Amino acid sequence: MTLQLEHQPLSNALGDFAILPLRFELEALDPLPLQSFAGSAFRGLLGHVLKTVACYQGKACANCSCPQRCAYAYLFETQASLLKGVNRGSEEVPRPFVLQPPRGGRVLQPGEPFALGATLLGNGTEYMPYFLHAMEEMARRGAGQRAARFRVKQALYSDPNGHETVFYQGQRGTLPGRVQRDPLAWPLSTLAERGEKLTGARRVDLEFKTPTRLVFQGKPVRRPPLHVVVRALLRRLDLLLNVHGQGPLEVDYRELVHLATQCRFEGDMLRWFDFERYSNRQERKQQMGGVVGRAIYSGRVGNLMPLLLCAPSIQVGKATTFGMGQLGLTVIP
């Protein structure tokens, strides 16, 4: 990350880095149990299905002769060689998508609707057709140990104002699914520009919608100060731009962290949420967890709004492809 003496608005630093927020409206066909946090299962199934439909060599990605042309390799096994100007051993290489899983801890009954959100990031927006095909195939094959089937009713994309448009209508009876229009990606800088008009804000309510695992000085943070959130967002944006955009992120990192350090907790309702997932790669169960709830921060938060307004779209912390790190925010008058 380049540190500059002259201030550069975040909207300029983001350049043309694009995002494509999608929402898949689904319907259970069989009883479908959802774990307490369902994101891990959907991410695993989506990756498994995409590899079967996209990989023609049947090799491990590390031994593949053309990983740069494979949708699965790019989306799920992003290579460290794509990092530009970053210490490759210091960070997990970010994937070009995040998930927003359905609420877990329940059993969906046949005919019950639910939704799975996904946001494609940077160059990953070009892989939307693969994502859609994998969703349909995942629904057909089924989820969980009993391969519980579901169907894709329709798929929608949203614009910067949150307005949703249907771009795909799923199969109806004997009628096959069909794409009605091409979904439109849009620049993340649109959100940063909005934040640049909120410099007078003095209080912000951050909602940690899904478990958010932030690490500072090598330890998980259970009650994150704002500067920990800001550090994680800056680092994530820099890596995303380096790997999936034109990178690096050229902003005054120290100044933004300094501003966040001056902000304080005004109140919070935070708790730690633990859940268990099964890793097919490691063939064992893993314990994971993160903070959920709300926190109000006060101070010169207005100068941080361009960055904070990007957070709901890119998510933050560990395992964002599972759906962790989903944030919401409200400026408090």
C-alpha positions as CSV (number, residue, x, y, z in Angstrom):
1,M,0.0,0.0,0.0
2,T,1.6,3.3,-1.1
3,L,1.6,6.1,1.5
4,Q,1.2,9.6,0.0
5,L,1.8,13.0,1.5
6,E,-1.0,14.5,-0.6
7,H,-4.5,13.5,0.2
8,Q,-6.3,11.4,-2.5
9,P,-10.0,10.7,-2.2
10,L,-10.7,7.0,-1.9
11,S,-13.1,7.2,-4.8
12,N,-10.1,8.2,-7.0
13,A,-7.9,5.5,-5.5
14,L,-10.5,2.8,-6.3
15,G,-10.4,3.6,-10.0
16,D,-12.8,1.4,-12.0
17,F,-12.8,-1.5,-9.6
18,A,-16.3,-3.0,-10.2
19,I,-18.7,-5.1,-8.1
20,L,-21.7,-7.1,-9.0
21,P,-24.2,-7.8,-6.2
22,L,-26.4,-10.8,-6.9
23,R,-29.3,-12.5,-5.0
24,F,-30.6,-15.9,-5.8
25,E,-34.2,-16.6,-4.8
26,L,-34.4,-20.3,-4.0
27,E,-37.1,-22.8,-3.0
28,A,-36.6,-26.1,-1.0
29,L,-37.8,-29.2,-2.8
30,D,-36.8,-31.6,0.0
31,P,-36.3,-31.0,3.8
32,L,-33.1,-29.0,3.9
33,P,-31.3,-28.7,7.3
34,L,-29.2,-25.5,7.7
35,Q,-26.4,-25.4,10.2
36,S,-26.1,-22.7,12.8
37,F,-24.1,-20.8,10.2
38,A,-24.9,-22.0,6.7
39,G,-22.3,-20.1,4.7
40,S,-19.6,-22.7,5.0
41,A,-21.8,-25.5,3.5
42,F,-23.0,-23.4,0.6
43,R,-19.5,-22.2,-0.2
44,G,-18.1,-25.7,-0.1
45,L,-20.9,-27.1,-2.3
46,L,-20.6,-24.2,-4.8
47,G,-16.9,-24.8,-5.1
48,H,-17.3,-28.5,-5.6
49,V,-19.9,-28.1,-8.3
50,L,-18.0,-25.4,-10.1
51,K,-14.9,-27.5,-10.2
52,T,-16.8,-30.4,-11.8
53,V,-18.3,-28.2,-14.5
54,A,-15.2,-26.0,-15.2
55,C,-12.2,-28.3,-14.8
56,Y,-11.5,-30.5,-17.8
57,Q,-8.0,-31.7,-16.8
58,G,-9.0,-33.3,-13.5
59,K,-5.8,-32.2,-11.8
60,A,-5.1,-30.3,-8.6
61,C,-4.9,-26.5,-9.4
62,A,-1.2,-26.4,-8.5
63,N,-0.5,-28.9,-11.3
64,C,-2.8,-27.4,-13.8
65,S,-1.3,-26.1,-17.1
66,C,-3.8,-23.2,-17.5
67,P,-5.2,-22.0,-14.2
68,Q,-5.4,-18.5,-15.5
69,R,-8.2,-19.6,-17.9
70,C,-10.2,-21.7,-15.5
71,A,-13.2,-20.2,-13.7
72,Y,-12.8,-22.6,-10.7
73,A,-9.1,-21.9,-10.3
74,Y,-9.6,-18.1,-10.5
75,L,-12.7,-17.9,-8.2
76,F,-11.8,-20.6,-5.6
77,E,-8.1,-21.3,-5.8
78,T,-6.8,-17.8,-6.6
79,Q,-3.0,-18.0,-7.2
80,A,-0.5,-16.1,-5.0
81,S,1.3,-15.2,-8.3
82,L,-1.5,-12.7,-9.0
83,L,-0.3,-10.6,-6.0
84,K,1.5,-7.4,-7.2
85,G,3.9,-5.6,-4.9
86,V,2.7,-7.5,-1.8
87,N,4.6,-9.9,0.5
88,R,3.1,-13.1,-0.8
89,G,3.7,-15.0,2.5
90,S,1.9,-12.5,4.7
91,E,-1.7,-12.8,3.6
92,E,-4.3,-15.2,2.3
93,V,-4.9,-14.4,-1.3
94,P,-8.4,-12.9,-1.5
95,R,-11.0,-14.5,-3.6
96,P,-13.1,-12.3,-6.0
97,F,-16.4,-13.0,-4.4
98,V,-18.2,-13.0,-1.0
99,L,-21.4,-14.8,0.0
100,Q,-24.4,-13.7,2.1
101,P,-25.9,-17.0,3.3
102,P,-29.4,-17.6,4.5
103,R,-30.2,-17.6,8.2
104,G,-29.1,-20.9,9.7
105,G,-30.2,-23.1,12.6
106,R,-33.4,-24.4,11.0
107,V,-34.8,-27.0,8.7
108,L,-36.4,-25.7,5.5
109,Q,-39.5,-27.6,4.5
110,P,-40.5,-28.4,0.8
111,G,-41.9,-25.3,-0.8
112,E,-40.2,-22.9,1.7
113,P,-38.4,-20.0,0.1
114,F,-34.9,-18.8,1.0
115,A,-32.1,-16.7,-0.6
116,L,-28.4,-16.8,-1.1
117,G,-26.6,-13.6,-1.9
118,A,-23.2,-13.3,-3.6
119,T,-21.1,-10.3,-4.7
120,L,-18.6,-10.7,-7.4
121,L,-15.6,-8.4,-7.1
122,G,-13.2,-6.8,-9.6
123,N,-12.3,-9.0,-12.5
124,G,-14.5,-11.7,-10.8
125,T,-17.6,-9.9,-12.2
126,E,-16.7,-11.4,-15.6
127,Y,-17.4,-14.9,-14.3
128,M,-21.1,-14.4,-13.5
129,P,-22.3,-17.0,-16.1
130,Y,-20.2,-19.7,-14.4
131,F,-21.6,-18.7,-11.0
132,L,-25.2,-18.9,-12.3
133,H,-24.6,-22.3,-13.9
134,A,-23.0,-23.6,-10.8
135,M,-26.0,-22.4,-8.7
136,E,-28.4,-24.3,-11.0
137,E,-26.3,-27.4,-10.9
138,M,-25.9,-27.1,-7.1
139,A,-29.7,-26.9,-6.7
140,R,-30.2,-30.0,-8.9
141,R,-27.6,-32.1,-7.1
142,G,-28.8,-31.1,-3.6
143,A,-27.1,-30.0,-0.4
144,G,-26.1,-31.8,2.8
145,Q,-25.6,-35.5,3.5
146,R,-29.1,-36.4,2.1
147,A,-28.5,-34.3,-1.0
148,A,-31.6,-32.2,-0.3
149,R,-32.7,-30.6,-3.6
150,F,-33.9,-27.0,-4.1
151,R,-34.5,-24.9,-7.2
152,V,-33.5,-21.5,-8.4
153,K,-36.7,-19.4,-8.8
154,Q,-34.9,-16.3,-10.1
155,A,-31.7,-14.4,-9.9
156,L,-31.5,-10.6,-9.4
157,Y,-28.7,-8.0,-9.4
158,S,-28.8,-4.7,-7.5
159,D,-27.6,-1.2,-8.5
160,P,-25.8,1.3,-6.3
161,N,-29.2,2.4,-4.8
162,G,-30.1,-1.1,-3.8
163,H,-32.8,-1.4,-6.5
164,E,-33.0,-5.0,-7.7
165,T,-33.7,-6.2,-11.2
166,V,-34.4,-9.8,-12.3
167,F,-31.9,-11.0,-14.9
168,Y,-32.6,-14.8,-14.8
169,Q,-35.9,-16.7,-14.5
170,G,-35.5,-20.3,-13.3
171,Q,-37.1,-23.4,-14.7
172,R,-40.9,-23.5,-14.5
173,G,-42.4,-26.9,-15.1
174,T,-41.1,-28.0,-18.5
175,L,-39.9,-24.5,-19.4
176,P,-36.1,-24.2,-19.0
177,G,-34.5,-21.3,-17.1
178,R,-33.6,-18.4,-19.2
179,V,-31.4,-15.2,-18.9
180,Q,-33.6,-12.1,-19.5
181,R,-30.8,-9.5,-19.6
182,D,-27.2,-9.1,-18.7
183,P,-26.6,-8.0,-15.1
184,L,-24.7,-4.7,-14.8
185,A,-21.6,-4.4,-12.6
186,W,-20.8,-0.9,-11.3
187,P,-17.8,0.8,-9.7
188,L,-17.2,0.5,-6.0
189,S,-16.1,4.2,-6.1
190,T,-19.8,5.1,-6.4
191,L,-20.2,4.2,-2.7
192,A,-17.0,6.0,-1.7
193,E,-18.2,9.2,-3.5
194,R,-21.3,9.1,-1.3
195,G,-19.2,8.8,1.8
196,E,-17.2,11.9,0.7
197,K,-20.4,13.9,1.2
198,L,-20.8,12.7,4.8
199,T,-17.6,14.3,6.2
200,G,-19.7,16.0,8.9
201,A,-20.8,12.7,10.5
202,R,-19.8,12.3,14.1
203,R,-21.5,8.9,15.1
204,V,-21.9,5.7,13.3
205,D,-23.7,2.5,14.2
206,L,-21.9,-0.6,12.8
207,E,-23.8,-3.9,12.7
208,F,-21.8,-7.1,12.5
209,K,-24.5,-9.1,10.7
210,T,-22.6,-12.4,10.4
211,P,-19.6,-13.6,12.5
212,T,-16.7,-11.2,11.9
213,R,-13.3,-12.5,12.7
214,L,-10.8,-9.6,13.0
215,V,-7.3,-10.2,14.1
216,F,-5.0,-7.6,15.6
217,Q,-1.5,-8.2,16.8
218,G,-2.0,-11.9,16.2
219,K,-5.1,-12.3,18.4
220,P,-8.9,-12.4,17.5
221,V,-10.6,-9.3,18.6
222,R,-13.9,-9.8,20.5
223,R,-14.7,-6.1,20.9
224,P,-13.2,-4.4,17.9
225,P,-12.2,-0.7,18.2
226,L,-12.9,1.2,15.0
227,H,-9.2,1.4,14.1
228,V,-9.1,-2.5,13.9
229,V,-12.1,-2.4,11.5
230,V,-10.4,0.3,9.4
231,R,-7.1,-1.5,9.3
232,A,-8.8,-4.6,8.1
233,L,-10.8,-2.8,5.5
234,L,-7.8,-1.0,4.1
235,R,-5.7,-4.1,3.9
236,R,-8.6,-6.0,2.3
237,L,-9.1,-3.3,-0.3
238,D,-5.4,-3.1,-1.1
239,L,-5.3,-6.9,-1.7
240,L,-8.5,-7.0,-3.7
241,L,-7.2,-4.2,-6.0
242,N,-3.8,-5.9,-6.3
243,V,-5.2,-9.3,-7.3
244,H,-8.5,-8.5,-9.0
245,G,-8.1,-4.9,-10.1
246,Q,-5.4,-2.5,-11.2
247,G,-3.9,-2.1,-7.6
248,P,-2.4,-0.9,-5.4
249,L,-4.6,1.2,-3.2
250,E,-2.9,4.5,-3.0
251,V,-4.4,6.4,0.0
252,D,-3.0,7.9,3.2
253,Y,-3.2,4.8,5.3
254,R,-1.6,6.3,8.4
255,E,-4.0,9.3,8.4
256,L,-7.1,7.1,8.2
257,V,-5.9,4.7,10.9
258,H,-5.0,7.7,13.1
259,L,-8.5,9.1,12.6
260,A,-10.1,5.8,13.5
261,T,-7.8,5.5,16.6
262,Q,-9.3,8.8,17.9
263,C,-12.8,7.4,17.7
264,R,-14.3,5.8,20.8
265,F,-17.0,3.3,21.7
266,E,-20.2,5.0,22.7
267,G,-22.0,1.7,23.3
268,D,-22.2,-1.8,22.0
269,M,-24.2,-5.0,22.1
270,L,-21.6,-7.4,20.8
271,R,-21.1,-11.1,21.5
272,W,-18.9,-13.9,20.2
273,F,-20.5,-16.5,17.9
274,D,-18.8,-19.9,17.6
275,F,-19.7,-22.5,15.0
276,E,-18.4,-25.7,13.6
277,R,-17.6,-26.5,10.0
278,Y,-16.3,-29.6,8.2
279,S,-13.2,-29.1,6.0
280,N,-13.2,-31.5,3.1
281,R,-9.6,-30.6,2.3
282,Q,-8.4,-31.3,5.8
283,E,-11.0,-34.1,6.4
284,R,-11.8,-32.9,9.9
285,K,-14.1,-30.5,11.8
286,Q,-13.0,-27.0,12.5
287,Q,-14.1,-24.5,15.1
288,M,-14.6,-21.0,13.8
289,G,-16.1,-17.9,15.3
290,G,-16.5,-14.2,15.1
291,V,-18.2,-11.2,16.7
292,V,-21.8,-10.4,16.0
293,G,-24.1,-7.5,17.1
294,R,-23.9,-3.8,17.0
295,A,-21.4,-1.1,18.1
296,I,-21.7,2.7,18.1
297,Y,-18.5,4.7,17.4
298,S,-18.2,8.4,17.9
299,G,-15.6,10.9,16.8
300,R,-14.5,12.1,13.3
301,V,-16.2,9.2,11.6
302,G,-17.2,11.4,8.7
303,N,-13.7,11.3,7.3
304,L,-13.9,7.5,7.3
305,M,-17.3,7.2,5.7
306,P,-15.9,6.7,2.1
307,L,-14.2,3.6,3.4
308,L,-16.9,2.4,5.7
309,L,-19.6,2.6,3.0
310,C,-17.6,0.1,1.0
311,A,-17.6,-2.4,3.8
312,P,-21.0,-4.0,3.2
313,S,-20.1,-4.8,-0.4
314,I,-16.6,-6.3,0.2
315,Q,-17.1,-7.7,3.7
316,V,-14.2,-7.8,6.1
317,G,-12.1,-10.2,8.2
318,K,-11.5,-13.9,7.7
319,A,-13.5,-16.3,5.6
320,T,-15.6,-13.8,3.7
321,T,-16.3,-16.4,1.0
322,F,-18.2,-18.3,3.7
323,G,-20.3,-15.2,4.3
324,M,-18.4,-14.1,7.4
325,G,-17.7,-10.4,8.0
326,Q,-21.0,-9.0,6.6
327,L,-21.4,-5.4,7.9
328,G,-24.2,-2.9,7.9
329,L,-24.0,0.7,9.0
330,T,-26.1,3.7,9.9
331,V,-25.0,7.3,10.3
332,I,-26.5,8.6,13.6
333,P,-27.5,12.3,13.5
